[in-house]
Amino acid sequence: MKIIVLSDTHGDLETVQAVSAMPADAIFHCGDSELTHDAAVWEKISTVRGNCDRERQFPDQVVQRLWNKQILVVHGHQHDCHRSLLPLYYEALEKKADIVLFGHTHLYGAEMKDSILFLNPGSPVLPRGGKEPTYAIIEWEQDATVSFVDPHNELVDTLQIKNF
């Protein structure tokens, strides 16, 4: 199974189109695309509304089951993700999520808490904190690999998760 995750592209249609053309079982955008809801690129990508998205047609969250994993996608601004993952953790428990995808901070990272993967893909166009521009790829069978790659598809960082 392969999932591609991006967020905080802030009007960069070229990057969103390039990622949407990549082979994957699912592609998620965690908000702040600043694109219109009727853009053709959304035919291949599930997206949510970020705090900079003007389009009210985007949902605040997406819950989708892939293989045996429940995936929760939010932007993160409504869960105060700058301060703590605790509100996202409670939302994950409520939705019975195995994977929580979120953006907003423009900082890539992933961590496991009580067998729930929390993943922020960073931003491929406006990274913060001295980080490189990134999006994320999750690949798993029994174990999982989370890769953070730059817009040129070069590996920036990786995380291995056993028995995922």
Protein Blocks (a to p, Z undefined) as FASTA:
>chain_A
ZZdddehklopamlmmmmmmpccfbdcdeejnlpafklfklmmpccdddfklmblkbcfb
dcddehjbccdddfklmnopmmomklmmmmmmmnopabdcdehkopacdddeehiacdde
bjaklcghhiacdddddddfkbccdddddfkopafbdcddehZZ
